Amino acid sequence: MPKSVHSTDIEGDDVSTTTANTRDEVEDNQDDTYDTYDEKQGGGNVVVDGEYVSIGPRIYKQDDVVNLFNALQKKEDFNEYKPEVPASSGADIINNFVNPIPLGLSSYSLSFFVLALVSANVRGVTNAKLFVPLYIFLGGVVEMLVGILCFIKGDTYGSVVFFTYGGFWLSWGCINVDQFHSISGYGEKTEMLDNAIGFFMIAWCVFTFFVTLWSLKSAWAVFFLFFFLFLTFLMLGIGAFTADNKVSMAGGYFGILSSCCGWYSLYCIVSNDSNTYIPLRLIMMPANDTTIYEKTGIPRDKYYIV
Protein backbone atom coordinates (compact mmCIF):
# COMPACT_ATOMS: atom_id res chain seq x y z
CA MET A 1 0.00 0.00 0.00
CA PRO A 2 1.19 3.56 -0.54
CA LYS A 3 2.99 5.27 2.28
CA SER A 4 0.48 8.10 2.79
CA VAL A 5 -1.74 9.54 5.47
CA HIS A 6 -5.45 10.04 4.89
CA SER A 7 -7.25 12.36 7.30
CA THR A 8 -11.00 12.61 7.79
CA ASP A 9 -12.80 15.15 9.96
CA ILE A 10 -15.82 13.71 11.81
CA GLU A 11 -17.81 15.88 14.26
CA GLY A 12 -14.85 18.16 14.77
CA ASP A 13 -12.43 15.42 15.75
CA ASP A 14 -9.41 14.71 13.58
CA VAL A 15 -8.87 11.03 13.04
CA SER A 16 -5.84 9.96 11.10
CA THR A 17 -5.44 6.51 9.66
CA THR A 18 -2.00 5.54 8.50
CA THR A 19 -1.77 2.88 5.79
CA ALA A 20 0.90 0.39 6.84
CA ASN A 21 3.72 -0.80 4.64
CA THR A 22 2.88 -4.46 5.09
CA ARG A 23 -0.40 -6.36 4.87
CA ASP A 24 -0.16 -7.57 8.45
CA GLU A 25 -0.09 -4.01 9.78
CA VAL A 26 -3.04 -3.08 7.54
CA GLU A 27 -5.12 -5.92 8.90
CA ASP A 28 -4.32 -4.92 12.47
CA ASN A 29 -5.52 -1.39 11.86
CA GLN A 30 -8.44 -2.29 9.56
CA ASP A 31 -11.11 -2.31 12.28
CA ASP A 32 -10.13 1.21 13.33
CA THR A 33 -10.38 2.33 9.71
CA TYR A 34 -13.96 0.98 9.42
CA ASP A 35 -15.02 2.95 12.48
CA THR A 36 -13.63 6.25 11.20
CA TYR A 37 -14.61 6.03 7.54
CA ASP A 38 -17.25 8.33 6.18
CA GLU A 39 -18.98 6.91 3.08
CA LYS A 40 -19.82 10.42 1.97
CA GLN A 41 -16.13 11.16 1.60
CA GLY A 42 -15.39 8.82 -1.32
CA GLY A 43 -16.74 5.51 0.00
CA GLY A 44 -16.95 4.18 -3.55
CA ASN A 45 -13.27 4.74 -4.40
CA VAL A 46 -11.30 1.78 -5.69
CA VAL A 47 -7.53 1.83 -5.40
CA VAL A 48 -5.32 -0.86 -6.90
CA ASP A 49 -1.81 -1.21 -5.55
CA GLY A 50 0.18 -4.25 -6.56
CA GLU A 51 -1.49 -7.42 -5.38
CA TYR A 52 -4.04 -5.59 -3.19
CA VAL A 53 -7.29 -3.80 -4.04
CA SER A 54 -8.84 -1.20 -1.75
CA ILE A 55 -12.62 -0.84 -2.16
CA GLY A 56 -13.78 1.87 0.18
CA PRO A 57 -12.54 0.99 3.66
CA ARG A 58 -11.96 -2.66 2.82
CA ILE A 59 -8.77 -4.18 1.45
CA TYR A 60 -8.70 -7.40 -0.60
CA LYS A 61 -6.18 -9.40 -2.52
CA GLN A 62 -6.44 -8.75 -6.22
CA ASP A 63 -6.74 -12.48 -7.05
CA ASP A 64 -9.69 -12.82 -4.66
CA VAL A 65 -11.52 -9.95 -6.35
CA VAL A 66 -10.91 -11.39 -9.82
CA ASN A 67 -12.13 -14.83 -8.72
CA LEU A 68 -15.23 -13.26 -7.19
CA PHE A 69 -16.15 -11.43 -10.39
CA ASN A 70 -15.52 -14.60 -12.45
CA ALA A 71 -17.78 -16.61 -10.16
CA LEU A 72 -20.54 -14.01 -10.43
CA GLN A 73 -20.21 -13.98 -14.21
CA LYS A 74 -20.47 -17.77 -14.39
CA LYS A 75 -23.52 -17.70 -12.16
CA GLU A 76 -25.17 -15.16 -14.43
CA ASP A 77 -24.35 -17.21 -17.52
CA PHE A 78 -25.71 -20.34 -15.80
CA ASN A 79 -29.00 -18.65 -14.94
CA GLU A 80 -29.41 -17.51 -18.54
CA TYR A 81 -28.43 -20.92 -20.00
CA LYS A 82 -31.33 -23.13 -21.02
CA PRO A 83 -30.06 -26.55 -22.06
CA GLU A 84 -31.79 -28.23 -24.94
CA VAL A 85 -33.45 -31.46 -23.83
CA PRO A 86 -33.15 -33.90 -26.73
CA ALA A 87 -36.34 -35.65 -27.68
CA SER A 88 -36.45 -39.41 -27.39
CA SER A 89 -34.91 -40.89 -30.49
CA GLY A 90 -36.52 -43.64 -32.51
CA ALA A 91 -33.78 -46.04 -31.47
CA ASP A 92 -34.59 -45.50 -27.78
CA ILE A 93 -38.26 -46.24 -28.41
CA ILE A 94 -37.46 -49.37 -30.40
CA ASN A 95 -35.11 -50.64 -27.71
CA ASN A 96 -37.99 -50.47 -25.24
CA PHE A 97 -39.97 -53.02 -27.26
CA VAL A 98 -40.26 -56.48 -25.78
CA ASN A 99 -38.37 -59.34 -27.38
CA PRO A 100 -40.76 -60.68 -30.09
CA ILE A 101 -38.92 -64.00 -30.59
CA PRO A 102 -40.77 -65.89 -27.78
CA LEU A 103 -44.13 -64.90 -29.27
CA GLY A 104 -43.04 -66.24 -32.65
CA LEU A 105 -41.84 -69.50 -31.11
CA SER A 106 -45.12 -69.87 -29.23
CA SER A 107 -47.17 -69.29 -32.37
CA TYR A 108 -45.10 -71.67 -34.46
CA SER A 109 -44.90 -74.48 -31.89
CA LEU A 110 -48.61 -74.65 -31.17
CA SER A 111 -49.73 -74.34 -34.80
CA PHE A 112 -47.22 -76.82 -36.18
CA PHE A 113 -47.86 -79.29 -33.37
CA VAL A 114 -51.51 -79.52 -34.41
CA LEU A 115 -50.59 -79.77 -38.12
CA ALA A 116 -48.08 -82.52 -37.33
CA LEU A 117 -50.64 -84.52 -35.35
CA VAL A 118 -53.02 -84.45 -38.31
CA SER A 119 -50.23 -85.37 -40.76
CA ALA A 120 -49.24 -88.30 -38.54
CA ASN A 121 -52.90 -89.45 -38.41
CA VAL A 122 -52.76 -89.55 -34.62
CA ARG A 123 -55.93 -91.22 -33.27
CA GLY A 124 -57.23 -91.46 -36.84
CA VAL A 125 -57.64 -87.69 -37.36
CA THR A 126 -57.00 -86.77 -41.00
CA ASN A 127 -59.42 -83.88 -41.55
CA ALA A 128 -57.89 -80.53 -40.58
CA LYS A 129 -60.92 -78.27 -41.23
CA LEU A 130 -61.29 -77.52 -37.53
CA PHE A 131 -57.76 -76.12 -37.38
CA VAL A 132 -57.96 -73.74 -40.33
CA PRO A 133 -58.66 -70.67 -38.12
CA LEU A 134 -55.68 -71.69 -35.97
CA TYR A 135 -53.45 -71.83 -39.05
CA ILE A 136 -54.61 -68.43 -40.32
CA PHE A 137 -54.76 -66.37 -37.13
CA LEU A 138 -52.30 -67.87 -34.67
CA GLY A 139 -49.88 -69.24 -37.25
CA GLY A 140 -50.26 -66.57 -39.93
CA VAL A 141 -51.29 -63.25 -38.40
CA VAL A 142 -49.26 -63.60 -35.20
CA GLU A 143 -46.08 -64.64 -36.99
CA MET A 144 -46.52 -61.76 -39.42
CA LEU A 145 -46.76 -59.42 -36.43
CA VAL A 146 -43.57 -60.92 -34.98
CA GLY A 147 -41.88 -60.42 -38.34
CA ILE A 148 -42.88 -56.74 -38.32
CA LEU A 149 -41.49 -56.26 -34.80
CA CYS A 150 -38.22 -57.96 -35.78
CA PHE A 151 -38.05 -55.73 -38.85
CA ILE A 152 -38.48 -52.60 -36.70
CA LYS A 153 -35.81 -53.76 -34.26
CA GLY A 154 -33.39 -54.40 -37.13
CA ASP A 155 -33.33 -58.19 -36.72
CA THR A 156 -32.89 -59.42 -40.29
CA TYR A 157 -32.88 -63.10 -39.34
CA GLY A 158 -36.08 -62.86 -37.30
CA SER A 159 -37.94 -60.73 -39.83
CA VAL A 160 -37.12 -63.07 -42.75
CA VAL A 161 -37.98 -66.24 -40.83
CA PHE A 162 -41.24 -65.10 -39.24
CA PHE A 163 -42.51 -63.12 -42.21
CA THR A 164 -41.94 -66.09 -44.50
CA TYR A 165 -43.42 -68.75 -42.25
CA GLY A 166 -46.31 -66.42 -41.51
CA GLY A 167 -46.94 -66.50 -45.24
CA PHE A 168 -46.83 -70.30 -45.12
CA TRP A 169 -49.55 -70.47 -42.48
CA LEU A 170 -51.77 -67.98 -44.29
CA SER A 171 -51.41 -69.83 -47.60
CA TRP A 172 -51.88 -73.28 -46.05
CA GLY A 173 -54.98 -72.07 -44.25
CA CYS A 174 -56.40 -70.67 -47.49
CA ILE A 175 -55.68 -73.93 -49.31
CA ASN A 176 -57.90 -75.72 -46.80
CA VAL A 177 -60.74 -73.18 -47.12
CA ASP A 178 -63.36 -74.42 -49.58
CA GLN A 179 -64.21 -70.91 -50.79
CA PHE A 180 -60.74 -70.59 -52.35
CA HIS A 181 -61.36 -73.78 -54.42
CA SER A 182 -57.69 -74.63 -54.09
CA ILE A 183 -58.40 -78.35 -53.76
CA SER A 184 -61.79 -78.69 -55.38
CA GLY A 185 -60.45 -76.92 -58.47
CA TYR A 186 -58.56 -80.09 -59.46
CA GLY A 187 -61.75 -82.14 -59.63
CA GLU A 188 -60.96 -85.76 -60.49
CA LYS A 189 -57.29 -85.08 -61.16
CA THR A 190 -56.07 -86.36 -57.81
CA GLU A 191 -52.62 -87.23 -59.12
CA MET A 192 -52.09 -83.66 -60.28
CA LEU A 193 -53.31 -82.40 -56.92
CA ASP A 194 -50.81 -84.65 -55.11
CA ASN A 195 -47.99 -83.40 -57.32
CA ALA A 196 -49.01 -79.77 -56.70
CA ILE A 197 -48.97 -80.36 -52.93
CA GLY A 198 -45.59 -82.04 -53.39
CA PHE A 199 -44.25 -78.93 -55.17
CA PHE A 200 -45.60 -76.77 -52.37
CA MET A 201 -43.91 -78.85 -49.66
CA ILE A 202 -40.58 -79.19 -51.48
CA ALA A 203 -40.42 -75.42 -51.99
CA TRP A 204 -40.77 -74.95 -48.24
CA CYS A 205 -38.22 -77.70 -47.73
CA VAL A 206 -35.67 -75.69 -49.72
CA PHE A 207 -36.32 -72.51 -47.75
CA THR A 208 -36.14 -74.39 -44.44
CA PHE A 209 -32.79 -75.84 -45.50
CA PHE A 210 -31.42 -72.30 -45.78
CA VAL A 211 -32.85 -71.36 -42.39
CA THR A 212 -31.24 -74.48 -40.90
CA LEU A 213 -27.86 -73.34 -42.19
CA TRP A 214 -28.46 -69.86 -40.76
CA SER A 215 -28.98 -71.39 -37.31
CA LEU A 216 -25.64 -73.23 -37.13
CA LYS A 217 -24.31 -70.67 -34.63
CA SER A 218 -27.45 -70.55 -32.57
CA ALA A 219 -28.71 -72.80 -29.76
CA TRP A 220 -29.00 -76.55 -30.25
CA ALA A 221 -32.76 -76.42 -29.71
CA VAL A 222 -33.19 -73.78 -32.42
CA PHE A 223 -31.01 -75.75 -34.83
CA PHE A 224 -32.97 -78.99 -34.28
CA LEU A 225 -36.24 -77.07 -34.60
CA PHE A 226 -35.38 -76.18 -38.20
CA PHE A 227 -33.62 -79.46 -38.91
CA PHE A 228 -36.72 -81.48 -37.97
CA LEU A 229 -38.87 -78.96 -39.84
CA PHE A 230 -36.73 -79.53 -42.91
CA LEU A 231 -37.27 -83.29 -42.60
CA THR A 232 -41.00 -82.70 -42.09
CA PHE A 233 -41.41 -80.78 -45.36
CA LEU A 234 -39.18 -83.28 -47.13
CA MET A 235 -41.25 -86.27 -45.98
CA LEU A 236 -44.54 -84.53 -46.72
CA GLY A 237 -43.30 -83.65 -50.21
CA ILE A 238 -42.12 -87.18 -50.94
CA GLY A 239 -45.33 -88.61 -49.50
CA ALA A 240 -47.38 -86.37 -51.78
CA PHE A 241 -45.35 -87.32 -54.89
CA THR A 242 -45.54 -91.05 -54.17
CA ALA A 243 -49.03 -91.03 -52.65
CA ASP A 244 -47.55 -92.99 -49.74
CA ASN A 245 -49.36 -92.09 -46.53
CA LYS A 246 -46.70 -93.76 -44.35
CA VAL A 247 -44.05 -91.34 -45.59
CA SER A 248 -46.38 -88.42 -44.88
CA MET A 249 -47.01 -89.83 -41.40
CA ALA A 250 -43.24 -89.93 -40.82
CA GLY A 251 -43.16 -86.26 -41.75
CA GLY A 252 -45.85 -85.65 -39.15
CA TYR A 253 -43.74 -87.24 -36.41
CA PHE A 254 -40.75 -85.13 -37.40
CA GLY A 255 -43.05 -82.12 -37.11
CA ILE A 256 -43.94 -83.10 -33.54
CA LEU A 257 -40.23 -83.16 -32.68
CA SER A 258 -39.78 -79.75 -34.28
CA SER A 259 -42.64 -78.33 -32.23
CA CYS A 260 -41.15 -79.75 -29.02
CA CYS A 261 -37.84 -78.02 -29.80
CA GLY A 262 -39.74 -74.76 -30.32
CA TRP A 263 -41.51 -75.11 -26.99
CA TYR A 264 -38.25 -75.88 -25.23
CA SER A 265 -36.64 -72.77 -26.74
CA LEU A 266 -39.64 -70.69 -25.73
CA TYR A 267 -39.46 -71.92 -22.14
CA CYS A 268 -35.73 -71.26 -21.87
CA ILE A 269 -36.05 -67.68 -23.11
CA VAL A 270 -39.01 -66.71 -20.94
CA SER A 271 -38.15 -68.58 -17.73
CA ASN A 272 -36.01 -66.87 -15.08
CA ASP A 273 -35.73 -66.54 -11.31
CA SER A 274 -38.55 -64.00 -11.16
CA ASN A 275 -41.26 -66.23 -12.63
CA THR A 276 -40.36 -69.88 -11.97
CA TYR A 277 -38.47 -72.21 -9.69
CA ILE A 278 -37.33 -74.27 -12.70
CA PRO A 279 -35.47 -71.93 -15.08
CA LEU A 280 -33.77 -73.68 -17.98
CA ARG A 281 -30.95 -72.63 -20.24
CA LEU A 282 -30.53 -72.79 -23.99
CA ILE A 283 -27.45 -74.86 -24.71
CA MET A 284 -25.41 -73.04 -27.33
CA MET A 285 -23.67 -74.68 -30.25
CA PRO A 286 -19.84 -74.79 -30.23
CA ALA A 287 -17.74 -71.79 -31.25
CA ASN A 288 -20.63 -69.32 -31.33
CA ASP A 289 -19.52 -65.87 -30.21
CA THR A 290 -22.91 -64.20 -30.57
CA THR A 291 -26.42 -65.56 -30.84
CA ILE A 292 -29.74 -64.15 -31.92
CA TYR A 293 -30.77 -64.14 -28.27
CA GLU A 294 -27.79 -62.10 -27.10
CA LYS A 295 -28.56 -59.62 -29.87
CA THR A 296 -32.00 -59.11 -28.35
CA GLY A 297 -30.46 -58.03 -25.05
CA ILE A 298 -30.49 -61.25 -23.04
CA PRO A 299 -27.02 -61.82 -21.51
CA ARG A 300 -25.67 -65.32 -21.47
CA ASP A 301 -25.32 -65.42 -17.70
CA LYS A 302 -29.10 -65.17 -17.43
CA TYR A 303 -29.48 -68.66 -18.88
CA TYR A 304 -29.38 -71.68 -16.65
CA ILE A 305 -27.75 -75.04 -17.18
CA VAL A 306 -30.26 -77.82 -17.64
PyMOL commands that set and color helices and strands:
alter all, ss='L'
color gray80, all
select helices_A, chain A and resi 23-36+62-80+90-95+101-119+122-124+129-153+156-175+178-180+184-186+190-214+220-242+245-270+292-295+300-302
alter helices_A, ss='H'
color red, helices_A
select strands_A, chain A and resi 5-10+13-18+46-49+52-55+58-61
alter strands_A, ss='S'
color yellow, strands_A
deselect
rebuild
show_as cartoon
